[in-house]
Amino acid sequence: MKRNRRESSPDLDPNSISKTNEFKLPAPSIITKGRLAIVGLIVLSIVVALVFVKLPEKFQYALVAAVPAILVGAYIIISPFAGVWCFVFMDYLRPYTFIVALRPLRLGILTVAVTLVSWIVFQAARKHRIYWSSQCTWFLGYLLIIATGILTAHNNFRAYQAFEGLLVTFLMFFLLLNIVDSKERLLRIIWLLLFTHVYYALKGIYNFAFVGYVAGHQVTSGVVGGSFMADENDFALALNAMIPFAFFMFQNQTSNLKRFFLIGTVLVFVLGVVSSQSRGGWVGLMAVVVFCILKSKRKLMSLSFVALLAISVAVFAPSSYWSEVQSITDTEEATANSRLNYWMAAVRMFADHPLTGVGAGNGPLRMPEYVTGFRDPATQWGRTFHGTLPLVLAETGFLGILCYLMMFAVAVRGMMVVQRNYGNDHRTDEWTLASALTGGMVGWMASATFLSAAYYPHLWTLFAMSGVLMRISKSKVEATP
């Protein structure tokens, strides 16, 4: 009978078997791929830092901004709405006004280009129908007229600059109409605009109350931003266009936190307009207040709110402000006469170039040829028209101002249709936003009467948001059995 192998080897210690069969781990190595990678990264960081400090300051800022810009660009590729949101943010905040080194990067154009690519990819994948409205048609017509001015204008480069800026705006206008396809997305854009303008308003109030900027022998809000926010009158115009959003959204909020924020926002916006010491801003503010009262479904609450604002303004505004406001009616004042002379110069330019005008951006350059009422017209070279409609009339002619006014008409009529679709029920967000957008256009037009603001982003943003709201309302009506 065969015995077990272990039994046949009685002299073999079982413990020795386990020791001989035990798996021996290799000794840990000090040099590994992971550690080499960490050391390489450290060395690379040190080298980059040493090179970085030797570069001019503007290149340092550009390189620092390049990293987040690449990350944001990558996110936009997978989310077209992020591109729209970022463009609105940059278009209003203008980060390159704070960091000049960012200007050569052309962040606005890059954002539009990346968003356009992202939208095309998503459109091809989902095969959605491209949305095109009558607003797009009139806007495209206006853009083509400005493009024609590049060929006919005396200064082709200035006309091209205006065309390039408006082309970028048109592309984002079109993308916004197609990408912002829900009420929730539209509200995200509006809240972004509210927060951005709260920042500007607070800065203007701070400048007025503590810094003491002086313009025209008066303390004003001073410069609160770049480009279209660098002038006190432009600053007041921007706030007047946003006041109706805070006012009407406040009436329709269920969250107490949002209600308090929106009440404070209206107050900050109004005091911001007062801090600008702008007479045109005061005219726009009065137009907005009247519109909000007439359009509000809660008249008593609105009147009480306006009374509170009036008390706040009376306490905040200096006596010199009321003297400045009263001077609006003085048609013999020097600035009033100058403004009328500029407006008449615009009419003369239109008479000489009735169809497409003298070319975008060329009105101020041609001013000495057409202006009267000054001892030496040559001193008026580069002067603006101090009025948006005269500017559009002179620089784009009859065809241009027709497209411009038709965009207004389409937007205002569209907001009326939206409210009819919802049975004039002021409790719905759609009704509230339609009132806010109409009020924003009223505030913009009243304030822009005395400003050359045709190329500012406010109106195009209002047009785009009104187009989005019309699309949302139409889709909801078509879906209703």
C-alpha positions in Angstrom: 0.0 0.0 0.0 1.5 3.4 -1.0 2.1 5.9 1.7 1.4 9.6 1.4 4.4 11.6 0.0 4.5 13.7 3.2 4.5 10.6 5.3 7.3 9.1 3.2 9.5 12.0 4.2 9.3 12.1 8.0 12.5 14.1 8.3 11.1 17.1 6.3 9.9 19.9 8.5 6.5 21.3 7.3 7.6 24.8 8.3 10.6 24.6 6.0 8.3 23.7 3.1 6.2 26.9 3.6 9.4 29.0 3.8 10.8 27.5 0.6 7.5 28.1 -1.3 7.0 31.6 0.1 6.8 34.4 -2.6 9.5 36.9 -2.2 8.6 40.6 -3.1 11.3 42.5 -5.0 13.0 45.2 -3.0 11.3 48.6 -3.5 13.0 50.8 -6.0 13.8 54.4 -5.2 13.5 55.5 -8.8 10.0 55.0 -10.3 8.1 56.5 -13.3 5.8 58.4 -11.0 8.6 60.0 -9.0 10.5 60.8 -12.2 7.4 62.5 -13.5 7.0 64.6 -10.4 10.7 65.6 -10.5 10.4 66.5 -14.1 7.3 68.6 -13.4 9.1 70.4 -10.6 12.2 71.1 -12.9 9.9 72.3 -15.7 8.0 74.6 -13.3 11.3 76.2 -12.1 12.5 76.7 -15.6 9.2 78.2 -16.7 9.1 80.5 -13.6 12.7 81.7 -14.3 11.8 82.5 -17.9 8.4 83.9 -16.9 9.8 86.7 -14.7 12.2 87.8 -17.5 9.3 88.4 -19.9 7.6 91.8 -20.3 4.7 92.3 -18.0 2.1 92.2 -20.8 3.3 88.7 -21.9 3.1 87.5 -18.3 -0.6 88.4 -18.1 -1.3 86.8 -21.5 0.4 83.5 -20.5 -1.5 83.4 -17.2 -4.8 84.0 -19.0 -4.0 81.4 -21.6 -4.4 78.5 -19.3 -8.0 79.3 -18.1 -8.8 80.4 -21.6 -7.9 76.9 -23.0 -9.9 75.2 -20.3 -12.9 77.4 -20.9 -12.6 76.8 -24.7 -12.5 73.1 -24.1 -15.7 73.4 -22.1 -17.4 75.5 -24.7 -16.7 72.7 -27.3 -18.9 70.3 -25.3 -21.4 73.0 -24.2 -22.4 75.7 -26.7 -24.5 77.5 -24.1 -21.3 78.0 -22.1 -20.0 79.9 -25.1 -23.0 82.2 -25.2 -22.8 82.9 -21.5 -19.0 83.6 -21.6 -19.5 86.0 -24.6 -22.2 88.0 -22.7 -19.9 88.1 -19.7 -16.9 89.3 -21.6 -18.9 91.7 -23.8 -20.2 93.6 -20.7 -17.4 93.2 -18.2 -14.6 93.7 -20.9 -11.8 92.0 -18.9 -9.1 93.4 -21.2 -9.9 96.9 -19.9 -8.5 95.8 -16.6 -5.7 93.6 -18.1 -4.5 95.4 -21.2 -2.3 92.4 -22.2 -5.5 90.4 -22.9 -6.5 92.8 -25.8 -4.3 91.1 -28.5 -5.9 87.7 -27.7 -9.2 88.9 -29.2 -11.2 86.9 -26.7 -14.6 88.0 -28.0 -13.9 86.8 -31.5 -12.3 83.6 -30.2 -15.3 82.9 -28.1 -17.7 83.4 -31.0 -15.6 81.1 -33.2 -15.4 78.3 -30.7 -19.1 78.6 -29.9 -19.9 78.5 -33.6 -17.9 75.3 -34.1 -19.5 73.7 -31.1 -23.0 74.6 -32.2 -22.4 73.3 -35.7 -21.2 69.9 -34.2 -24.2 69.7 -32.0 -26.5 70.8 -34.8 -25.2 68.1 -37.1 -25.5 65.4 -34.4 -29.0 66.3 -33.3 -30.3 67.5 -36.7 -32.3 70.3 -35.2 -34.0 72.8 -37.5 -32.0 76.1 -37.7 -34.1 79.0 -36.2 -34.2 82.1 -38.3 -36.6 85.0 -37.5 -37.5 88.3 -39.1 -35.2 90.0 -36.6 -32.3 88.1 -38.2 -33.3 89.2 -41.6 -33.4 92.9 -40.7 -30.2 92.6 -38.7 -28.5 90.9 -41.7 -29.8 93.7 -43.9 -28.3 96.3 -41.6 -25.0 94.5 -41.5 -24.9 94.3 -45.4 -25.5 98.1 -45.6 -22.6 98.7 -43.3 -20.5 96.3 -45.4 -21.4 98.4 -48.5 -20.1 101.4 -46.6 -16.6 99.9 -46.6 -16.4 100.4 -50.3 -17.9 103.9 -50.4 -16.7 105.5 -47.2 -13.8 108.0 -47.2 -12.1 106.2 -44.4 -12.5 102.5 -45.3 -10.6 101.2 -42.3 -13.1 102.9 -39.8 -16.0 101.4 -41.8 -14.3 98.0 -41.7 -13.8 98.2 -37.9 -17.5 99.0 -37.4 -18.4 96.1 -39.7 -16.1 93.6 -38.0 -17.5 94.5 -34.6 -21.1 94.2 -35.8 -20.4 91.0 -37.6 -19.2 89.4 -34.3 -22.4 90.7 -32.7 -24.6 89.3 -35.4 -23.0 85.9 -35.2 -23.5 85.8 -31.4 -27.1 87.2 -31.9 -27.8 84.2 -34.3 -26.2 81.7 -32.0 -28.0 83.0 -28.9 -31.4 82.6 -30.8 -30.6 79.0 -31.6 -28.8 77.9 -28.4 -30.8 79.7 -25.7 -33.9 77.6 -26.3 -35.5 77.5 -22.9 -36.8 79.9 -20.2 -34.2 78.6 -17.8 -31.3 79.4 -20.1 -32.7 82.9 -20.8 -33.0 83.6 -17.1 -29.3 82.6 -16.6 -28.3 85.3 -19.1 -30.5 87.9 -17.4 -29.2 87.1 -14.0 -25.7 87.4 -15.4 -26.5 90.9 -16.7 -28.1 91.9 -13.5 -25.0 90.9 -11.4 -22.7 92.6 -13.9 -24.6 95.9 -13.8 -24.8 95.8 -10.0 -21.0 95.7 -10.0 -20.9 98.8 -12.2 -23.6 100.6 -10.3 -21.9 100.0 -6.9 -18.6 101.2 -8.4 -20.2 104.4 -9.8 -21.9 105.2 -6.4 -18.6 104.6 -4.6 -16.7 106.9 -7.0 -19.4 109.5 -6.5 -19.6 109.3 -2.7 -15.9 108.7 -1.8 -13.5 109.2 -4.7 -14.9 112.5 -6.1 -14.4 112.3 -9.8 -15.1 115.8 -11.3 -16.5 116.3 -14.8 -17.9 119.6 -16.0 -17.3 121.2 -12.6 -19.5 118.5 -10.9 -18.7 115.4 -8.9 -19.8 112.3 -10.9 -19.6 108.5 -11.0 -16.5 108.8 -13.1 -15.1 105.9 -15.2 -16.6 102.6 -14.0 -15.5 100.5 -16.9 -14.1 100.5 -20.4 -15.5 101.2 -23.8 -19.3 101.8 -23.5 -18.9 102.2 -19.7 -16.2 104.9 -19.7 -18.6 107.8 -19.9 -21.1 108.9 -17.2 -23.9 109.2 -19.8 -23.2 105.8 -21.2 -23.1 104.4 -17.7 -26.6 105.8 -17.0 -27.9 104.4 -20.2 -26.8 100.9 -19.3 -28.5 101.0 -15.9 -31.7 102.4 -17.3 -31.9 99.5 -19.7 -31.6 97.0 -16.8 -34.0 98.7 -14.2 -37.2 97.1 -15.7 -35.7 93.6 -15.3 -35.1 94.0 -11.6 -38.5 95.8 -11.1 -40.7 93.3 -12.9 -38.8 90.2 -11.8 -39.1 91.4 -8.2 -43.0 91.3 -8.5 -42.9 87.7 -9.7 -40.5 86.1 -7.3 -41.5 83.6 -4.6 -38.1 83.4 -3.0 -37.7 86.1 -0.3 -33.9 86.2 -0.9 -34.3 87.0 -4.5 -37.0 89.6 -3.8 -34.8 91.4 -1.3 -31.9 91.2 -3.8 -34.0 92.6 -6.7 -35.4 95.4 -4.5 -31.8 96.4 -3.6 -30.8 96.1 -7.2 -33.5 98.6 -8.3 -32.4 101.0 -5.6 -28.7 100.6 -6.5 -29.5 101.1 -10.2 -31.5 104.3 -9.6 -28.8 105.8 -7.3 -26.2 104.8 -9.9 -28.1 106.9 -12.5 -28.2 109.8 -10.1 -24.5 109.5 -9.4 -23.7 109.8 -13.1 -25.1 113.4 -13.0 -26.3 112.7 -16.5 -29.3 114.8 -17.8 -29.9 112.2 -20.5 -29.8 109.5 -17.8 -32.4 111.4 -15.9 -34.7 111.5 -19.0 -34.3 107.8 -19.5 -34.9 107.1 -15.8 -38.2 109.0 -15.9 -39.3 107.1 -19.0 -38.5 103.8 -17.3 -40.4 104.8 -14.1 -43.5 105.8 -16.0 -43.4 102.7 -18.1 -43.0 100.4 -15.0 -45.9 102.1 -13.2 -48.2 101.9 -16.3 -47.3 98.3 -17.1 -47.4 97.0 -13.6 -50.4 94.9 -12.5 -49.8 96.0 -8.9 -50.2 99.7 -9.1 -50.4 100.4 -5.4 -47.2 98.5 -4.6 -45.4 100.0 -7.6 -46.4 103.6 -6.5 -45.2 102.8 -3.0 -41.9 101.5 -4.3 -41.4 104.6 -6.5 -42.1 106.8 -3.5 -39.4 105.0 -1.6 -37.0 105.5 -4.5 -37.9 109.2 -4.7 -37.1 109.6 -1.0 -33.8 107.8 -1.4 -32.8 109.9 -4.4 -33.8 113.1 -2.5 -31.4 112.1 0.3 -28.6 110.9 -2.0 -28.6 113.6 -4.7 -26.8 116.9 -4.1 -28.6 120.2 -4.8 -26.3 120.7 -7.9 -27.9 117.6 -9.4 -31.4 119.2 -9.5 -30.0 122.4 -11.0 -28.4 120.2 -13.8 -31.7 118.4 -14.4 -33.6 121.7 -14.7 -31.2 122.9 -17.3 -32.6 120.3 -19.8 -35.4 122.6 -20.8 -32.9 125.5 -21.5 -32.6 125.4 -25.3 -30.3 128.4 -25.3 -27.6 126.6 -23.3 -24.3 126.0 -25.2 -24.5 122.2 -25.1 -28.1 122.2 -26.3 -27.1 124.5 -29.3 -24.1 122.3 -30.1 -26.3 119.2 -30.1 -28.8 120.8 -32.5 -25.9 121.7 -34.8 -24.6 118.2 -34.8 -28.1 116.8 -35.5 -28.4 119.2 -38.5 -25.0 118.1 -39.7 -26.3 114.5 -39.7 -29.3 115.6 -41.8 -27.0 117.2 -44.3 -24.9 114.1 -44.5 -28.1 112.1 -45.2 -29.1 114.5 -47.9 -25.8 114.0 -49.7 -25.8 110.2 -49.2 -29.5 109.2 -48.9 -29.3 105.5 -49.5 -26.4 104.1 -47.4 -25.0 107.2 -45.7 -21.3 108.3 -45.3 -20.2 104.9 -43.9 -20.1 103.5 -40.4 -17.7 105.3 -38.2 -17.2 108.0 -40.8 -19.7 110.6 -39.4 -17.4 112.2 -36.9 -14.6 112.3 -39.5 -16.8 114.2 -42.0 -18.2 116.5 -39.3 -16.2 119.7 -40.4 -17.7 119.4 -43.9 -21.3 119.6 -42.7 -21.5 121.3 -39.3 -22.4 124.9 -38.9 -22.7 127.3 -35.9 -19.0 127.1 -34.9 -16.4 129.7 -35.5 -14.0 127.1 -36.9 -15.7 123.9 -38.2 -12.3 122.2 -38.4 -12.3 122.1 -34.6 -15.3 119.7 -34.7 -13.4 116.9 -36.4 -14.1 113.7 -34.6 -17.1 115.0 -32.7 -20.0 112.6 -32.3 -23.6 113.4 -33.2 -24.9 113.3 -29.6 -27.8 111.3 -30.7 -28.3 107.7 -31.8 -30.9 108.2 -34.6 -28.9 111.0 -36.2 -25.9 108.8 -36.2 -27.7 105.9 -37.8 -29.3 108.3 -40.4 -26.0 109.9 -41.3 -23.8 106.8 -41.4 -26.2 104.2 -42.9 -28.7 106.3 -44.8 -32.4 105.5 -45.4 -31.8 101.8 -45.8 -29.9 101.6 -42.6 -32.3 103.5 -40.4 -35.2 101.5 -41.9 -33.6 98.2 -40.8 -32.7 99.7 -37.5 -36.3 100.8 -36.7 -37.8 97.6 -38.1 -35.8 95.6 -35.5 -37.4 97.8 -32.8 -40.8 97.3 -34.3 -40.4 93.5 -34.5 -39.1 93.3 -31.0 -41.9 95.4 -29.4 -44.6 93.7 -31.3 -43.2 90.3 -30.4 -43.4 91.2 -26.7 -47.0 92.2 -27.1 -47.8 88.9 -28.8 -46.0 86.9 -26.1 -48.2 88.6 -23.4 -51.3 87.9 -25.4 -50.3 84.2 -25.8 -50.3 84.0 -22.0 -53.6 85.8 -21.6 -51.9 88.9 -20.0 -51.3 86.7 -16.9 -48.6 88.7 -15.1 -47.8 85.8 -12.8 -46.0 83.9 -15.6 -42.3 84.3 -16.2 -42.9 84.9 -19.9 -45.3 87.8 -19.2 -42.8 89.3 -16.7 -39.8 89.0 -19.1 -41.8 90.5 -22.0 -42.6 93.6 -19.8 -39.0 93.8 -18.7 -37.6 93.6 -22.3 -40.0 96.2 -23.5 -39.1 98.5 -20.6 -35.4 97.9 -21.3 -35.9 99.1 -24.9 -37.9 102.1 -23.7 -35.1 103.0 -21.2 -32.4 102.5 -23.8 -34.1 104.6 -26.5 -35.0 107.4 -24.1 -31.4 107.5 -22.8 -29.8 107.1 -26.2 -31.7 110.1 -27.6 -28.7 112.3 -26.6 -26.0 109.7 -27.1 -24.2 108.1 -30.0 -24.9 104.6 -28.9 -25.8 102.8 -32.1 -22.9 100.3 -31.8 -23.2 99.6 -28.0 -24.1 96.0 -27.1 -27.2 96.8 -25.0 -29.7 97.1 -27.8 -28.5 94.0 -29.7 -28.7 92.0 -26.5 -32.2 93.2 -25.8 -33.2 92.3 -29.4 -31.6 88.8 -29.1 -33.4 88.1 -25.7 -36.7 89.3 -27.2 -36.2 86.9 -30.1 -35.5 84.0 -27.7 -38.7 84.8 -25.7 -40.7 84.9 -28.9 -39.3 81.5 -29.9 -40.1 80.0 -26.5 -43.6 81.4 -26.5 -44.3 80.2 -30.0 -43.1 76.7 -29.3 -45.3 76.6 -26.2 -48.3 77.7 -28.1 -47.7 75.2 -30.9 -47.3 72.4 -28.4 -50.7 73.3 -26.7 -53.4 71.1 -28.1 
